[in-house]
Amino acid sequence: MLSYLMTWVLLPMLAVWGAFGVGVLLLGLRARWLTPPRLLARWTPAYAR
């Protein structure tokens, strides 16, 4: 029962969360690459620089 649950519930959930994380990461990297340094400096808090 548990293996059935893991196969059909946890694995798809893991795949969805993984894809979501990768998408957010790529979006953030692309936004950082395309943003001019001045805007980035204004938007980014001091601790993140």
C-alpha positions in Angstrom: 0.0 0.0 0.0 2.8 2.4 0.9 4.8 1.7 -2.1 1.8 2.2 -4.3 1.1 5.5 -2.6 4.8 6.5 -3.0 4.8 5.6 -6.7 1.7 7.4 -7.7 1.6 10.4 -5.3 5.0 11.3 -4.0 7.0 10.8 -7.2 4.7 13.1 -9.4 4.7 15.6 -6.6 8.5 15.5 -6.4 8.7 15.9 -10.2 6.3 18.9 -10.1 8.2 20.6 -7.3 11.5 19.9 -9.0 10.3 21.5 -12.3 8.8 24.4 -10.4 12.1 25.0 -8.6 14.2 24.8 -11.8 11.8 27.1 -13.6 12.0 29.7 -10.8 15.8 29.4 -10.7 16.1 29.9 -14.4 13.6 32.8 -14.4 15.6 34.5 -11.6 18.9 34.0 -13.4 17.5 35.3 -16.7 16.1 38.3 -15.0 19.4 39.0 -13.3 21.3 38.7 -16.6 18.9 41.0 -18.4 18.6 43.6 -15.7 21.0 46.6 -15.9 23.4 46.8 -13.0 21.9 50.1 -11.7 18.4 48.7 -11.5 19.8 45.5 -9.9 21.6 47.5 -7.3 18.5 49.4 -6.5 16.3 46.3 -6.2 18.7 44.1 -4.4 19.0 44.5 -0.6 22.5 45.1 0.7 22.8 41.6 2.3 22.1 39.9 -1.0 24.9 41.7 -2.9 
